[in-house]
């Protein structure tokens, strides 16, 4: 039996997101629905979140409107779908510093946060650049960066320098420098606890948006066996490509073990149910003694 239960909880969606932002080189390919979600991991007496969504206030709201994100649901409303409350969360892993991944850090009073040191320091650097270079920080909410300072004062922030094994038992952090962002993390859950796991799950953050990033897209590159990196990067698509290979290696090259939270078809591959207004609770796996929340 698996050590951890894993869910993807959708909290908002962009009904018409440009495909070119999801798949590099997919120009003039129209739009697609892009769900926004986070991951919850439960087991070993711990409740872990990978990313926490955005704060629907102030600049977070402005950014959501800029990127046409709609149907926002707060963490309290979303977590209750699997019988949890924000107070139950003890660990937060922030994959990167974009507003839709770290904006709600203040809603979890008992959580300790892990973030790459380079992600924080380079985000501050990017915000210091002239306005004409704003692409470098376009999805960063300065209030989120200030929240990191407050968390550090409270002893609730750990800045990670590179990879980290066993941040919790069987859960490893990996970094992809200068890729989607300056220090994007991806997470491996070795759900059998083994060093060479036969039951790994890889939570990709935004290093992989959709399945086409790992299986190729015939309309763009003409061969489904090739990776096609995500379209948005402050680093390089080459670094995204290298990160994709490391992710696939960690997943034993099994597509079903790679979990991109922006993938609208997760519910086709895992048990799921819809919550209004069409957002999904996706149950990736259940740990020992856990009851299903999608049946």
N, C-alpha and C positions, 0 to 999 in steps of 0.2 A: 504493500500500500504506500502511496506517495506521502512524503513528509508534509507537503504544503498544498493548500487549495489556492487556485489562481483565478481571478476574475478580471475581465476588462469591463469597465463601467463607462458608458457614454454619457456625457453631461451637456453636450451642445453639438451643433452641426453647422457646416457651411453648405447650403444647398447647391451652390454653383461655384465651385472652386476650379480655377484654371488648371487643366491637366498639365500644362507646361511647368507648373510649380511642383508637381508631384513626380513627374517623369522627365528627366533631363532630355532636351531636344524635341519634346512633343509639342512643337509649335502648331498653332492653328488646329488643335485637336478638340477644342471646345471646353466644356466644363463637366464636372462630376460632383456628386454629393460626397463631402468629406466629413466623417464623424470626428468629434473631439472627445477623447476619453483619457482615463487613467487606469492603472493596474492596482489591484489589491491582492496581497499575498497574506495568507493566514496559516499559521502552524507553529509548532514549538512554543506555544503560548504567546506568540507575537502577532501583531497586525502591522503590516508594512504597506505603504503606498509608494508606487513609482509614479512620480509627478502628481500634481494636485489641482490642475486646472487653473483658470484665471479668476480674478476677483472682479465681479461685475459692478465696480464702482470706479469713479474717477478715470484715470488714464487707462486702466484695464478695460473699462467699458468703451472708451474711445478706440482702443486698438481692436476690440472685437467688432465694432461697427466698421472700422476701416477694412478689415478682412472679411466682412459680411458674414460673421458668425452669429447664429441665431439659436433660439430655444434653450437658453442657458438654464441649467439646474444647479443649485448649490450643493456642496458636499453633504450636508445633513440630509437633504432629500434623496440624493443618489445613494449614499451609503446604506440607508435604511432598506434599500432593495435587497441587500444581502444580510440584513439583521445587525448592522453595525452603526456606530455613532462616531463623529469626529474625535470624541474623547477616547475612543478605543484604540486609535492609531498611535503606536509608539515609535515608529521609524518612518521617515520620508526620504526617499532617494530621488533627487532632482536630476533628471538626465541632462537638462540644459536650461539656460536662463531666459528662454522666451516666455512671454507673458502667459501663454496658455498652458504652461507646464509648471510654473512656480508661483503664480499670483495668489494662490489661496493658502500659502504657508501659515498665515496667522490664524486660520480656522481650526488648528489642531493643537490644543494647549499642552498635550502630553507627549508630543513627538520630538524626536531628535532628527535633525536634517543632515544629509550627506550631499555634498556638491563638490565638483572639481575646483581646485584652487585656481587653475588657469581660466576656467569658465567665468569665475567671479572677477578676477583681476583684469582680464581682457575685455569683459563687458564694461567695466568702469572706464578703461582706456577708450573703447569704442564710443562711449557716450561723450567723451571729451573732445572728439573730433569736430571739425566745423560742420555746420548744418548741411552743406553741400555733399558731405560724405556720410549722410545719415543712414544709408543702406546698411552700414556696419552695425547699427544698433536699432534697426527699424522695428523689431518685434520685442524689444526690451522695455519693460516698465521700470523707470527709476525707483519707484516705490518698492519694488521687489528687491532691488539691490540694498536699499536702506533697511529693509526687513532682515536681510542677512546680517547686517551690523548689529541689529537688536538681538537677534538669535545668538550671535557670538557673545554678546554681553551676558546673556542668560545661561551660557554654557550649553546651548542646544544646537550648535553648528559644528560639524567636522568638515574641514576642507581636505579633500582627498588629492594626493599627488600621484597620479597614474593609476595603475590597476590595484585592486584590493581583493584578496581572497577572504572568504568567510567573514564578510561584514556582519552577517548572521550565519548560523550553521547552514552550509550548503548553498549560500547565496554569494555570488562574486560580482564585483564591479570591474568594468573594463572601459578604457577611454579611447576615443578616436579624435586626436588633436586636429585642429584646423580642417574640419570637415563640414558638417551642417552648421556647427558653431565652433567656438574656439577650443572647447573641451567637452564635447558631447560624450555622455556615458551610455553604455548599454549594460544589461544585467543578465546574468545567467543564474537560473535556479536549477541546481543539481538535485532533482527531487527524489533520488534514492540515496543521497548523502555520500555517494562514492566520488573519489577524486576523478576517475575516468567514468563519468556518469553514462548509464544506459537510458536515463530518463531526464534529459536536460530540456529546459524551456528557456528560450532567449527572448527577452523583452527589449525591443530595439530603440525605444525613444523615437526620435525623428530621423535616425540614420537610415531607416527603411520606412517609407510611408505605406506602400501598397505592395501586393504580391508581384506586380510587374517589375518592381525594382530588383527582385531576385530571380525571376524567371525570364526576364526579357520581354520585349513588346515588339511583335512583328511589324507593326506600323511605323516603328521608329528605327530599329536596328536590323530588322529582317531576320532575326534568329532568336528563337525563344530560349536557347541555351545560354545566352549572354546576360550578365547583369546590366541593368540600366539604372544609374544612380538617381537619387532624388534631384529635383530641379533647383532647390533652394540651398545655397551654400555660401557662407562667408569665407570658407577655406577653399577647397578644391574638390572637383568631382573625382580626381584620382584618389585623394584620401578617402572619399566616400566609397570608392570601389574597393580599396584595400580593406576598409572596415567591414564592408559587406562580405568579403571572403572570410574574414576572421569570425564574423557572426555565423556564417554557414558552417564553418568548420566546427564551431562550438555546438551547433545543432546537429552534428553528424550528417550534414548535408540533407536533412529532412525538412522540407518546406513547412510541414504542419507544426514543427517545433519552433518556428519563428513567428513571433506575435507582434505585428505592427498595429498600434492602437488606432491609427487613422484608416485602417483597412475596413471598408464598408461591408466586406463579405465574410468577416470573422464568424458571423452567425450562421453562415452556410457550412462551416467546418467544425463548429463546436456547438454544444447545446446552448440555447439562448432564448430570451423572451423580450418582447417589446415593452417599453414604458412610454407613456405619452411625452411628447408628440411624435413617436416613432423612433425614439432612441432605444438602445439595446443594453441588456445585461448579458454578457457572454461568459460562460463558465468553461474555462480552459481545462481545468482538472480539479478533482476533489481529493483532499488529504484524508487521512484516517479519521473516522468518526464524524466527518462533516456531512451535513445534509444539503442536498441540492437546493438552489434558490431559483431555478428556472423551470422546475416541474410544477 
